[in-house]
Amino acid sequence: MTTTFEKIQAIIIDQLGKEEEEVLVTTKLKDELEADSLDLFQIMNDIEDEFEDFDVKIETDEGLETVQDLVDYVDNQIKANK
């Protein structure tokens, strides 16, 4: 079974052209991966598409600094929508 982290990691790697070892739970999206606003928008759209069965919606990138922040946000949305 693929974890939330693995799915989000794959989206980030695909969107930003990074290597797997560059995208860890502690990795900062803007500072370390150099993701700009457009990159973040696309990553969040792709995450919403990936988790559409769970009705995941990401309204803002506020407070979402690390990969772990994204994973926690998505996991919380999944739990809330069960």
Rosetta blueprint (number, residue, H / E / L):
1 M L
2 T L
3 T L
4 T H
5 F H
6 E H
7 K H
8 I H
9 Q H
10 A H
11 I H
12 I H
13 I H
14 D H
15 Q H
16 L H
17 G L
18 K L
19 E L
20 E H
21 E H
22 E H
23 V L
24 L L
25 V L
26 T L
27 T L
28 K E
29 L L
30 K L
31 D L
32 E L
33 L L
34 E L
35 A L
36 D L
37 S H
38 L H
39 D H
40 L H
41 F H
42 Q H
43 I H
44 M H
45 N H
46 D H
47 I H
48 E H
49 D H
50 E H
51 F L
52 E H
53 D H
54 F H
55 D L
56 V L
57 K L
58 I L
59 E L
60 T L
61 D L
62 E L
63 G L
64 L L
65 E L
66 T E
67 V H
68 Q H
69 D H
70 L H
71 V H
72 D H
73 Y H
74 V H
75 D H
76 N H
77 Q H
78 I H
79 K H
80 A H
81 N L
82 K L
